[in-house]
Amino acid sequence: MLQLSSPTSTRTTSAQIHPVALFSILEAFTRRSEGSTRVIGTLLGKYVDTVASTDRSVIIENAFAIPYKEKDGEVAIGKDFAEQMYKLHRRAHKNARVVGWFSTSSTGEMIVESTATVQSYYAEQCPDCLHLSVDTSLTTDNLSLSAYICTPLVAAGRSLANMFHEIKLTTVSSDCERLFVDSLVRSNNVEGEPADLANSEQDNMSSLESSMANLSEMLEKASKYVDDVVEGRVAGDNAIGRRIADAVGNVPRIRPEVFERMFNNNLQDLLMVMYLSNLTKTQLTIAEKLQESLMV
């Protein structure tokens, strides 16, 4: 009698990936060794319980590639390297844990013959191991990502094969990651060429001006809502009131003159950093021109 068995009492039904992990995977692929068609590596993150008591979601926060050799369907994994890299990541992020592994595909095939072999190695490190496949063939304008959970196919108490089931995968980002991705998108013009420095600084100023305008508009809406509730023109909402109170409570209590002094000091530091950055770029450009002239 055939049956599907789950290695744990809880099962992973969905996954979320942060941009940092995705960029780490893509960087590993671009830096792969000559002649290699794909890369594999470890996924780090955490598990989060869902509404259902038996279901949970995995959040992929980081990733790193590991060396491997593949020949005639057999895979040799650099286990020592993987263990050392995991220990180094744990020094910076103590709560990070292995949640699965990733592989890239240049042909569009998400599951290949060696997938089960690598899956068995990572299954020893984490229960309900997740497999993330990244399609780097770029046949379309979108980057295709797929997440799988492996379920053993058991007959008469013996595991005969592994079945990979695709689960829901979404991309999430923190506030810092969202700002970085937005800046990365804005740094390219329509043709995909990098924007020059002047346009980049102008875009930054426009973005800052737009953010300040949105902040001023939201403050006006919140102030008007509070006035309307106090004067009895609208009925108050406890949930909205708590959110406004939390937002006001997070604002540090600083005297105007102290805030102005801190702002001016930070602005001077920022201007100095920008000046040094532009000076470094100019020196690098001059060095490149001199090197090109010597090679002619």
N, C-alpha and C positions, 0 to 999 in steps of 0.2 A: 504494500500500500504506500503510495506516494503522499507526502505531505510537505507543506512549507513551514519551517520553524524559524522563529525569531530568536536571536541570541540574548535578548534582554526582555524584561517585562514591559518596558516602555519602548516606543518606536519613534523614530524621527520622521515626521511627515512634511516638513518644510525646511528651507535653508535660506539664509540671508548672507550676502557677501558685501564687504566694505571695499571702497575703491583702492585702499592701500594694498589689500591682498591681491586684487586684480592687476594692479600695476606691477607688483612684485612678480607675478606669473609672467606677464608680458615682457618684463625686463629680462627675466631668466631665459625666455625663448629667444630674444634678440641676441643674447650673449651666449647662446649654446655653442658647443664645440663644432668644429668644421666636419661636415658629413652627417651630423645628427639631424634627424627629422622631427624630433619632439623632445620635450623635457617632462620630467615627473618631479614631484616634490611633496612636502608635508604641508597640511593645512592646520593652522592654529586658531583657536577661538574658544567658544563656550556654548553650553546648552541652556536653553530657556524653556520652561514648562509652558504649554499652551492651555487653552480652556479645558480641553479633555485631559483627564488625569493620566491617561496612558499614552498621550502624545506629547511630543516636544519638538522644538525648533532648534537648529544649530546656527550659530552666528559665526561666520568666517571673518576673522579680524586681521590675519596676517598669513604669510606663506613664504616658504623658501624651497629652492630647488636642491635636489640631491643627485650625486653622480650615479650612473647605472650603465650596464652593458647588456645588450640584447642580441641574442644569436639563436637561430633555429627555434624560436618560440620560447626560449628560456631567458630569464632576466636575473642578472646579478646586481644587487642593490648595495650601495655604500652605506652599510648600517652604522659603522663607527662615525662617519661624517654626519649622518642624520642625528645620531644621539648627541654629538658635540654641539651641533647647531641648535638643537632643542634646549640644551642646558644654557647656552648663551642667551637665547630668547627668554628663558625663564628668569634670568638675572634682571632683565629690564622689565618684564611683565610676569609677575609671580603667579597671576591667575590664569595665564595662558596654558592651554592643554591641547593635545593632539586630538583633532576631531575628524581627520580623514586625510585624503591625499588628492592631488590633482595631476592631470596629464593634458598635454596639448595635442592637437590633431591638425596636420597639414592637408589631410585628404578628405576631411569631413566625417570620417568614421569615429564615432564617440567611444564605442566599445570594441576593443580588438582582442586578439588571442591572448596577449600577455596581461590583460587587465585583471583576470582572476588571480594570477600569480602575485602581482603587486598588492592586490586587495587582501590576500591571505597574510601578507607581512604586516600590513597596517591594522588588520583585524586583531592582531595580538596586542596592539598598543591601546586601542580604544574600542569599546563595544559599539555596535551599530555604526560601523565606520562609513563615512560619507566619501563618495567619489565625485570629484568635480572635473568635468571635461570642458576644455576651452578650444573652440574651433579657430585656429589661426590661419586658415586658408584664405580668409577675407574675400570670399567669392561674392559677398554682398556688402552693403554699406554698414551692416550691423555686426557686432561681435557676438557670436552665438555661444551661450553658456548652458550647460546641462548638469544637473545634480542627480546622483543615483544612490540608492541604498541597496545593498546586496542581501539577498535572502537565500539561505542554503536550501537546496532541494534534497529532502531526506527520504530514504526508502529503507524500511526494516531497521531503523536506528542508525543507518549509515548515510553520510553526506555524499551524494553523487555528483552534484554540480551546484553552481551558483547562478542565481537569477538576479539581474539588475533591474530595479524598478525606478523610473524617473519620478522625482518629487518636485514640488513647486520651489522655484528659486527666484528671489527678488534681490535687487540692489538697494542697499541702505547706506547712508552717510551721516557722519556727525557734522556739526556746524563748521568746524575747521576744514573737513574734507570737502564740504559743499562749496566753501569759498575758494578752495584750491582748484576744484574742477571747473568752477565758473571762470576763474582767471585763466585757466588753461584753454578753455573754449574761446574766450574773448581774445586771446593772444594770437589767434590765427585769423586772417582775413578771408574773404570769400574764396579766393583761389587756393587757400590752404598754405600760403606762404607766411612765414613769421612776420608779425607786424614790427615796424621800427620802434625805436625807443620813444620818440616823441609821441607817436600815436598811442603807445602803451601807457605812458604817463597821463595823456589826455583821457584815455578810457578809465584809468584809475580815479582821476578827479571827477569824471562824470558819474562813475559808480558811487563814489563817496557822496556826491551831491544828491544823487537819487536816493541813497539810503537815508540820508538826513531828512530829506523831504518826506519819505515814507514814515520815518519815526515821528516827525512833527505831526503828520496827519493822524497817526494812530493815537498820539497823546491827546490831540484835540477831540477825537472821538471818545476816548475814555473819560476825559474831563467832562464832556457834554453829557455822557451817560450818567456819571455820578451826580451832576447837577440836576438832571431830570428826575433821578430817583429820590434825591433829597427833597425836591420841591413837589414830589408826588405826581409828576406828569406821566411817568411810566412805572410799572411794577418792577420791584427789584428781583434779581436772580441771584441766589446764594452762590451758585457755582461761579458766575462771572465776578461777583464780589470777592470771593476767595482768590481768584486768579489776579485780580487787580491788586489786592492786598499783598500777595506773594511778590508780584512785580515791584511794587513800591518798597517792600521790605528788602529786596535784593539791591536796591540803590544805596551805595555807601553814603554815609552822612559826612560830608566834607564842606567846610566853609568855602564860599566863592573865591576868596583870595588865595586859599591853599590850592584849590582846584586849578586856578589860572596859573599859579606858579608851577605846578606839576605838569600841566599841559605844555607850557612853554619849554620846560626842560626836556620833555619827551620829544617835542617838535624839533628842538635843536639836535638831539641825538639822531633823529630820523634823517634830518637834512645832512648831517655828517656822514651817515651810512650811505646815503644816496650819492654824495660827492665822492666817497672812496670807491664805491662800486663803479661809477662812471670813469673814474681815473684808472681803475684796474682794467676796464674794458678797452680804454684808449691805449694803454700800454700793451695789452695783448694784440690789438690790431696793428700797432706799430711793429711789434716783434714778428708777426706773421708777414707783413709787407717786406721787412728786412730779410726774412728767411727766403721768401719767394724771389727777391732780387738776387740773392747769393746763389740760388739754384739755377738761375737763367744763364 
